[in-house]
Amino acid sequence: MSVRTFIDAAERSIDALHSLVFLRGGEVVAQGAWQPYALDRPHRLFSLSKSFTSTAAGFAIAEGLLDLDDPVAKHCDGRGDPRLRVRHLLTMTTGHVEDPSDAMTRSDDWLDAFLSVPIEREPGTHFLYNTAGTYTVGAIVQRLTGERLVDYLRPRLFDPLGFGPVTWEQCPHGRDVAGWGMSARTPEIARFGQLYLHDPDGILPAGWAQEATRKHVENDNGDGEPLPDWKQGYGFQFWRCRHNGFRGDGAFGQFCVVLPEQDAVLALTAGTHDLQAVLNLVWEHLLDDLAPTPDLALSLPTVQGGPSTVEGRFTVAEPRRLRPSDWRPSHEQAPTIRAVTLAPGRVVFEDATGVHEHPYSPDAWIPNGTTAATGAWDGDDFTLRVAYTDGPFVRTYRFHVDGDELLINPSDNVSFGPTGYPQVRAQRL
């Protein structure tokens, strides 16, 4: 087996991996990014952020600011169910029957919204994935320390591990959202995993790595879903997984997998709905000793076809809002496409926020700020693929020219909702 066999299998069956760093014995066995992504560019982590929030809680506990058995109400002005403890937030055993996260993010005050949701079961007895609980852990740590999570972790974690700039999205009240929203680089994710595997410099509080990553709760609720790596138990914002490993993970394939028996860490970013398929390939190909292949030259496929066959500016008869590929209330008022200009080697979209140009090529991904595009023509049909290189999202526009009418069919590779959109019609000026 080799890393190359893993990559070949992933390129055949996963759409698509974006980057990887594989460590064994603390050394790089393989690393690379599929163009247009890059190892030195931050990638959105989604729920992998939760493991960093857990780490912040560990520091706060070690500093005497917080205790796992503190009532949540103690740190929230007496609000919330008196049975709820900090450890219940960390283990996702709050007692809720339905995840309150959607209700929380529809409110202006996320913390108050979470604390107002009734708890139906005894806390500590029932696992339910609960991002709102993670947000509440972050809110408590931020209140106790007087700092944003990203600032609190800077001297304690990010600087010792050599992280560059780290961003974290904020809620309407200015708190880091904790359960998602962090962006970091893939080598940094790998170093984070290595810290939880071996911490010779004592960066983490003593015993925290073992306590946070062991199984605290069963999470197989008998739902029959064939997702074995999501049924191995849950720690403090870390999943247990097969082969005696543990991991942090995030939507669409953001992974930090730690395998103590193999002395290995795998950091992955991706844009896929099938997270279990990614882990299946890891178990199949990366558990054996592997020959080092430290620097990999990789690229996502480009759109194949011919040069431009149509030029002109087209206005949309009924401007239609394209639902964003995101999970943030601030994006509910996404702009509408008002006009499209087709020109050799570039497409320009006009909407309420301004003009957005996408240079493209059939031979390569053409970068343009935080996006990169590839495109090509096939007669009267044109395909443009735009990668938002700070995260997992790739939008594909399929155009068809019918005389003076331009038909646009947009779709996304991944989304928290539907990936397709209604057709957009535009007329040539």
N, C-alpha and C positions, 0 to 999 in steps of 0.2 A: 504494500500500500504506500501511497505518497500523498502529499498535499495536492499534487496535480490531479490525482484521481478524484479527490473531493471536489476540486474546482470544476473539473469536467462534468461530474455528475450534477453539480449545482447548476451549471450553465445549461444542462439539458432539461432540468426539471423544475428549477426555481426561477421565478420572474420577480425580482432579480436581487442577487447580492450586490452590495455597493462597496464594501471594504472588509478586510479581515486582518487581524494580527494574532498570530498563534505563538504562544510561549511554552517552552518546556524547560524545567529547571531554571526558570527566570530568564532564559535566553530566547531570542527571536528565532523560531523555526521557519516562519513564513510571514510575509506581510505584503499587502498590496491593496490597491483600490481600482475598481473598474471605472475607466473614464466614462463620464465626465466628473466622477467623484475623486476625492483626493484625501490621503491620510492626514494632511496638515490643515484640513478644512473641517470646522465643527459640523456635526450631524445631530439632528434632533433625536433625543433618546426616548421620548414618551415615558412609559412606566418604568423603564430602567432608572429614571430619576428617583423612584421610590427607595432604591437601595442607598442612594446618597442621603436621602432624608433620614433613613434609619441610622446611618453613620453619624449624622448631626445629633440625633437623639442620644446615641451612645456617648458622644463627647459631653453632652449636657448632663447625662447621668453621672459620668465620671467626675464632673466638676461640682457635683452636689446640688445642681439646680433642679433636678428632676428625679423621680423615682418611678420604676415600672408600675408600682402598685398605687401611685397617686390617683385619686379620683380625677377624671377629666374636668369635672365641675370646679375643682380647686383652682385650676388655671384659667377658668372661663367665667369668672365672676359669679360662680354658683349656678351657672346655666347647665342644662343637660341632665341626663338620667344619672342619679347618684350611684348606680351600680357600675357604670362604665369606668374602666381603668385605662391608663396609658398603654399597658401591655395588650389590651383588647384592640386598640387602634393598630398597633404594630403587627399583630397576628391576624388581623381582619376577622376577628370574632366579636364584633360589636353587638351582635344580636339582632341586627336588621334582617328582615326577610327579603327585601328588595334593595338593591344598591341605591343609596340616596344621592349619588353624584350628579345625575342630571338635574334633579330638583335643586341641588346646591348651586350649580353654575347658572341657573336661571334667576337667581336672587342677586341683589346688590350686595348683601352681606352674607358671604358664603359660610362663615363660621356659625352665625346665628341660624342659618337655614339648616345646617347639619345637626346642630344641637336640638332643633325643634322637631326633628323627625322621630316619631315614636319608635321605641325598641320593643320588638315583639317577643324575643327569646332572651333567655338568661345569657348575658355577656360571657364569653369564654367557652360556650358550648357548641357553637355553630359557625363554620367558616363560610364567609361570603365575600367575594372580591369587592373591595370598597375603597375607591380612590378618595372619596370624601373623608374617610378616616385618616388616610395619609396626609391630606391637606391639613387636618386638625392637628396631627403630630407636628407638622411644620409650623403651624400658627402658634402652638404652645412654645416651641423652641425659640421662635422669633420674639415672642413676648418676653420670655425669660431672659434672653440674651440682649435684647434691644437691637438686634442686627438681622438683616436679611440672611437667609440660609447661605446664599452664595458668598456673603461677606464673612459669616461665622466660620464657614468651612475653609476659607482661603488660607489662613495661617496654620490651621490644624491638619488639613488634608491636601488641598490643592497645591500649595507651595512645596510641601515636603515631597510630593509626587511629581513635581515639575510640570504641573498643568499650566497651559497658557490661559488667555481670557476665557471665562466661563459665563454664559448667559443663562438666565432662568426667567421664564415668564411670570407675570404677577397677576394677582386677582384685583378686583376693583378697589380693595382697601390697601393695595400696595404690598401685600405679602407674596413671597415666592410661592407658587402654587403647589410645590412639594411632590404631588403625586404624578406629575408630568412636567413638561416645559423646560427641562434642562437641555443644553446643547454642549457637546464636548467632542474631542477628536478620538478616533479609534485607538491610537497608541495610548492615550490617557485612560480609556476604558480598560485596556489590558493591564495597565499599571495598577489600577484600582482593584481588579481581580487578583493580581499578584500579591497585593497587600493583604487581602483576605486569606490568601493561601499561605504566605510567609511574611512575617513582619519583624525582621531582625532588628530594626531600629526603634521598635516600640512606638510607632506612630499612632496606632489605635489604642484605646484603653485596654488594659490587661483583661484578657478573657472575652472581650467583646466579639471578636471574629467568630469564635466557637459558639457563643451564645446566640448571636444573631442569625447564624446559618444552620443551626441544628433544627430538627423538626419539632415545633411546638404544638402543631395541630394537624390532624388529619384533614385532607381537603378533597377526598373522593366522596362526593355526595350521592353516588349511585345513579348519576344521570345517564349512564350508558354511552357517553361521548368517548370516541376512541382517541383520547389525548393523554397517553400514559405519562408524559413528563409534566403534566399539570395535576397529577394525582399522587405525587410522591411525598406530600407533606409541605408545610409552609413554616417559615421562621419569622424573623422580624424584617419583613419586606424583602425577603429572599425566598425563592422557590427551591425546594429540593428537586433533584432530578435523578434519572437512572444512572447507574454506574457509580453510585455513592458520591455524586456531585451535587453542586448547588449553583444557582445562577440568579442574576437580575435580568429581567427582560422587559421589552417594551413593544408596543404595537408595531406591526409590519416588519418585525424581524430585527430588533435592536437587542443584542445579546452580550452578556458578560458571563461566560460559563467557566466554572472552576472545578477541576477534577483532581482532588488530592491524591488519589491512587496513581494517577499518571503524572503527577507533579506538573500539571499543564493548565493553561488559561487560554481561552479563545474569546476574542472580542470580534463581534460582527455587527455591521450595519446593513440594512436591506430595505427593500420595498416590496413585501410579499404578504399575502393573507395567510399563507400556510406555514405557520411557525413550527408546527410539529414536523413537517417535512424537512425543514432545515436541521432540526435536532436529530432526526433519523439519519441523515447523511453524516452528521458529525459522529454519531455512534458507529456507523458503518465504516468510516474511512479514517478517523483521526485518533483512535484509541491506541493504535500500535506505535512503536518507535518509528520515527519518520526521518528520512534524510533531509537535512536543512535545505530549503529553497527560499532564502530570506527576502529576495526582492522579485516580485512578480509583475510582469507586464500584462495588464488586463484592460478590457474595454467592453462596454455594453454594445450590442449590435446597433448599427446605424440603419436609417431608412434607405433602402436601395431603389434606384430609379433614375430618371433622366433630368435634364435641366428644365428651367421654367418654360411653360408653354402659354401662360396667361399673365397679363399684367393689368393693373387698374385698381381703383379704389371703389369699394362696395359699402353701401350703408345698410344697416340692419333695419328692416321694415318695422319690426316689433322688438325693440331692445329687450334682451332676456338676461336675467341675472344668472350667472353660472355659480352654482353652489360651490363653496370653497372646499378643498380637501383638508379640513381641519376640525378641531374640536375646541373652539373658543368662541364665546358669545360675541366678542367684538367683531367677528367676521360675519355676523348674521346679515349685515347690510353690505354684502359684497357688490361690487360694481357690475354694471351691464356692459356688454359689448355693443358699441354704437356704430363702429365702422371697422373695415378691414382693408388693408392695402397689400396687394400681392405684387412683388417685384423680384427680379432675379436675385437669388441668394438671401432674401429677407422677407419676413412677414411682419406687418405692423398692426397691432390692435389698438383701437381707441376706446376708452371708457371714461367714466366720471372722474377717475383718479389721474388721467393723463394719457400719454402715448407710450406704448410698450413695444419695443422692437425686438425681434428674434432673428438674428442672422442664422442661416442654416446651410448645411452641406450634406450630400448623400455619402460622403467619404469619411466624415469625422464629426464629433460633437463640437460645436462652436460655442465657446463660453461667452457669456455676456452678463457680468455681475454675478448674481446668485442663481442664474439660470444657464442652461446650455441647451442647444437645439440641434436636431438633425432632421432633414426633410428631403423629399424628392417627388418628382412628377411621374405619372404614368398616364399619358394621354391627357384627358380632361380631369383626371383625379390627382389630388395632391395630398400627401400625408406629412404632417409636421408633428414631431415629438419634442416636447419641452420638459426637461428635467429640472426640478427645483433642487439644486444641489446642496441645500442646507438641511435636507430631510428626505423622506421616502417617496415623495410624490412625483409622478411623471404624468403629464397630461398629453393626450394624443388628439390632434385635430385632423379629421378627415374631410377634405373639401371636394366638392364636385361642381364643376362649371357647366351650366346649361344655358347657353346663350349669354344673356346679360344677368342671369341669376346665379348666385353663389350659394350652395348649400353647405352648411358646416355641421359636422357631427362630432362633438367633443366627448371624450371619455377619460377616466382616470385609471391608473393601474391599481390603486388601493384607496380606500375611503372608509370612514366610520359609518357611511350610509351607502346608497346606491353609487355605482361607479359610472353610470351612463347619464346623459343629459338629453333633453328634447332637442330636436334639430333646430338650427338657427338658419333663417333665410335672409339673404342680403341682395340688394340690387346695385348694378353698376351705375356709377354717376355719369 
